Amino acid sequence: MTDPMTPGTLRMRPIDDADRDALTAFYAALSPESFEARFHGAARGIGGRAAGYMCGPDHDHREGIVAQVIGEDGRSTIIGHVCIEPIGSGDGEMAIAVSDAWQRQGIGRGLLTEAVVWARAHGFRRLVASVRLGNGGILGLIRSTDRRVTLGECDGGVLDAVIELGDGPPAAIAA
């Protein structure tokens, strides 16, 4: 096992209150396209109230997980984030964002896997992600799981991708 403070080490863990400033910096650094893909809106960054909410899940009913990497200076930087919120009837809403420099390197897959594991352990039956129709990256990621995925009707350029959690093993993390 690699020392968690070794430069270049990637770690995924539950978010906590101490991540507020780092999460704000993460979202501020996203390109306009990546921010739009995550939030479906034109605003840039997140404010203190939103960061506080995202960093304060109860870890039983709603969760946030961050992917972080340790830099040469020994400091960690958030490079990915997933939120899971209950939306009723055993369903959870999920949203993933990955730093532009780290996209297509397995970070999103790792976050999705962590979200599936957490959601199943906490009694969720399905995860729902609202996705812009043109966001082929996240649609491909969701479809690549070993789970049943259904796509809802497109409404205003956004559709719901529903991942059935079932009883099978979670999707494997890509190397």
N, C-alpha and C positions, 0 to 999 in steps of 0.2 A: 504494500500500500504506500502511496506517495505521501510525503509530509504535506499537510494542507497549507503550509506557508512557503512551499517551493514555488519560485516564479514559473508562471505558465500553468499551474495547477487549476483545473476547472472543478467547481463544486456546485452542487444544487442543494438548496436547503430551504426550509420555511422562512418566510420573511418575518421581520420583527420591527418594533418601533425604532430601533437604532438605524434602520435602513432608510429612513425618511429622506435625508439629504441626498444619499446615493441614488435612490429611486427617482427623485426629482431631476437629478443630473442625467440619469439614463434617458428619461423621456425627453428632456430638453435637447439631447444630442441626436435623437432620431431624425432622419431626413423627413421632409414634409410628406413624402410618399409612404414611408413606414409609419409615421404618426397617423396619417389618414387611414391606412390599412388597419391599424389597431382601434382607433376611436371613431372612424367614419365621420370626422369633422375637420374643419379647417384650423382650429385653434392650435397653438404650438405649446408644448409642455404641459405640465400639470401643476396646479397650485398646492399650497401647503395643506389645505383641507383635504383635497383628493389624495395627496401623498399620505397623510395621516390615516385616512380610511383604508387605503391599500396596505399600509404597513401594520394595521391593527386587527387582523383577522382573529377570530376566536379559536382557530385550529380544530374546531369540532363541527361547525356548520358551514363555515366559509374559510377559504385558504388562499394564500399567496405563496408562490415559490419563486425564488430567484436563482438564476445561474450567474455565478461570479467567477472571475479569473484573478489570480494573484499576479501582480505586475513585478517587474524587476526591483522596484522599491519596496516590495513586501506588502503593499497596500492592495486591497481587493477592489475590483470594479464590477458593478452589475452589468452583465451583457445580455440578460434575458429575464423575462418576467411572465408568469402566468397567474391569472386570478380564477378562482372557482367560487361562484356565488349560487346559493340555492334559489331556484325559481318555482318551486312547488312540485308536488306529486312525484318526488324522487328524482327530479331533474335538476341539473346544475348548469349555469351559464359559464362558459369558459372563454377567456381571451388571452392570446399569446402575443408578445412582442419580443423581437430579437434585434440587438444592435446591428446596424447596417454592415459593419465590418465583420460580423460573425455569422451572417446569414448563410445558409446552405452549407453549414459545417456540423450539423447534428445537434445544435443547441435547441432548436424548436422541437425536434424529435424527443430529446431528453426531457424537455419541459412537458410535452404532451404525455409522455410515459409517466412522469411523476404525477401529473394531474389525474390520469386514469387510475393509478394505484391508490392515490389519496381518496378520490371520489368513490371507488369501489369499497374501500375500507370504511367509509363513512356512510354507506347505504344508498348512494346515488345509483339510479338505474341507467341514466343517460346523461351525456354532456352535450350541450348545445352551443355552437359558436356562430355568431352572426358574422357573415363574411361578404365583403364586396365581391360581386360577380367576377370582376377582373383580377382578383387576388389568386392567381393560379398557384403561387407558392404554398399558401396555407391550405387551399383546397387539395392540392396534391399530397401535402403532409397528412391531412386528415384521412384522405382516401387510402393512404398507404398503411394504415393500421391493420391489424388482423381482426378488426371489429366490423360489425355491420354498420354501414354509414348510409344515411338517407339525406337527400337534399330537398329542402322545402321550395316553395314557389318564390320566385324573385319578386321583390317589392321595392321599387325605388332603387334598383341596382344592388340590393342586399338580399341574401338568402340565408336561411338557417341550415347549417350542417349538423346533423344529429348523429352522435356516436353512441351506439348501444353498448353498454358496459358488460352485460351478461355475466356468466360465471367462468369464462375461459381465462387463460393467463393474459396479463397485460402485454401490449406490444413491446417488442424488444428494442432496446436502445441501440441506435446505429453506432458503429465504432468510428 
